[in-house]
Amino acid sequence: MVLVVAVYAYLQYNKPHRDVAGEEASMVVQASVLFDNYVQDEAAANEKYLDQVMVVNGTVRNNETSESGSVVTLATSDDFFGIKCDFDEPVDLKSGQKVSVKGHCTGFAFDVILVKCTLQ
């Protein structure tokens, strides 16, 4: 039993990373629609969006750039929370700019989280 668990853990640890940029998006959605679906019914939204590669259209609320990348928040109907798009490299986006972002949806934690994002 220990050997089976050890082999499984080894395989999971060495599993190749998902190439979101090379994957075809399964859907295109507006930022406000995505956010509202999660706020209204998180379980139903998870069934539809969780672990999907999608293109989200929206307006940049803010862009936080660091040495390791950028976190861009797309505006929604909520004044505080939105769609957090995590880029592996810094991106030059300004508040109010309309964008299309492709990313992997990892769920909802006050914001809807997209990782491995690229601009479309």
C-alpha positions as CSV (number, residue, x, y, z in Angstrom):
1,M,0.0,0.0,0.0
2,V,2.8,2.4,0.9
3,L,4.5,1.7,-2.4
4,V,1.3,2.5,-4.4
5,V,0.9,5.8,-2.5
6,A,4.6,6.6,-3.1
7,V,4.3,5.9,-6.8
8,Y,1.1,7.9,-7.1
9,A,2.7,10.9,-5.3
10,Y,5.8,10.7,-7.5
11,L,3.7,10.7,-10.7
12,Q,1.6,13.6,-9.5
13,Y,4.6,15.6,-8.4
14,N,6.3,15.1,-11.8
15,K,3.2,15.6,-13.9
16,P,3.8,18.1,-16.8
17,H,2.3,21.5,-16.4
18,R,-0.8,22.4,-18.4
19,D,0.0,24.5,-21.5
20,V,-3.0,26.9,-21.3
21,A,-1.6,29.2,-24.1
22,G,-1.6,26.2,-26.5
23,E,-5.0,24.9,-25.6
24,E,-8.2,25.8,-27.4
25,A,-10.6,27.8,-25.2
26,S,-13.7,25.9,-24.4
27,M,-15.8,29.1,-24.1
28,V,-15.9,32.9,-24.3
29,V,-17.6,34.8,-21.5
30,Q,-18.0,38.4,-20.3
31,A,-16.3,39.2,-17.0
32,S,-19.5,40.4,-15.4
33,V,-21.4,37.3,-16.4
34,L,-18.7,34.9,-15.1
35,F,-18.6,36.8,-11.8
36,D,-22.3,37.0,-11.3
37,N,-22.7,33.3,-12.0
38,Y,-20.3,32.5,-9.2
39,V,-21.9,35.0,-6.8
40,Q,-25.4,33.6,-7.5
41,D,-24.6,29.9,-7.3
42,E,-21.0,28.8,-6.7
43,A,-21.7,25.1,-7.1
44,A,-23.4,25.5,-10.4
45,A,-20.7,27.9,-11.7
46,N,-18.0,25.4,-10.6
47,E,-19.7,22.7,-12.7
48,K,-19.7,25.0,-15.7
49,Y,-16.4,26.9,-15.4
50,L,-14.0,25.1,-13.0
51,D,-10.8,23.7,-14.6
52,Q,-11.9,25.1,-18.0
53,V,-9.6,27.1,-20.3
54,M,-11.7,30.2,-21.3
55,V,-11.5,33.6,-22.9
56,V,-12.9,36.3,-20.6
57,N,-13.7,39.7,-22.1
58,G,-13.7,42.7,-19.8
59,T,-12.3,46.0,-18.7
60,V,-9.1,46.3,-16.7
61,R,-9.8,47.6,-13.1
62,N,-6.2,47.5,-12.1
63,N,-2.8,45.9,-12.9
64,E,-0.3,44.9,-10.2
65,T,3.0,44.1,-11.8
66,S,5.9,42.4,-10.0
67,E,9.2,40.8,-11.0
68,S,7.4,37.4,-11.5
69,G,4.4,38.6,-13.5
70,S,1.2,40.5,-13.3
71,V,-2.1,40.2,-11.6
72,V,-4.8,42.0,-13.6
73,T,-8.2,42.5,-12.2
74,L,-11.1,42.8,-14.6
75,A,-14.1,44.9,-13.5
76,T,-17.4,43.4,-12.7
77,S,-20.7,44.6,-11.1
78,D,-19.0,44.5,-7.7
79,D,-16.9,47.5,-6.6
80,F,-14.4,45.5,-4.7
81,F,-14.1,42.0,-6.3
82,G,-13.7,40.9,-9.9
83,I,-11.8,38.5,-12.1
84,K,-8.2,38.0,-11.0
85,C,-6.0,37.1,-14.0
86,D,-2.6,35.8,-13.1
87,F,0.1,36.3,-15.8
88,D,3.5,34.6,-15.6
89,E,5.1,37.6,-17.2
90,P,4.5,41.4,-16.7
91,V,1.9,42.9,-19.0
92,D,1.4,46.6,-19.7
93,L,-2.3,47.2,-19.3
94,K,-4.0,50.4,-18.1
95,S,-7.1,50.9,-16.0
96,G,-10.2,51.2,-18.3
97,Q,-8.6,49.3,-21.2
98,K,-10.8,46.6,-22.8
99,V,-9.1,43.2,-23.1
100,S,-9.7,39.6,-23.9
101,V,-7.8,37.2,-21.5
102,K,-7.4,33.5,-22.0
103,G,-6.8,31.5,-18.8
104,H,-7.5,28.4,-16.7
105,C,-10.3,28.9,-14.1
106,T,-9.3,27.6,-10.7
107,G,-12.5,28.7,-8.8
108,F,-13.9,31.5,-6.6
109,A,-12.4,33.1,-3.5
110,F,-14.2,36.5,-3.4
111,D,-12.7,36.9,-6.9
112,V,-12.9,34.5,-9.8
113,I,-9.3,33.3,-10.3
114,L,-7.8,32.6,-13.7
115,V,-4.2,31.4,-13.9
116,K,-1.6,30.9,-16.7
117,C,-3.2,33.9,-18.5
118,T,-2.4,35.3,-21.9
119,L,-3.7,38.2,-23.8
120,Q,-5.8,37.5,-26.9
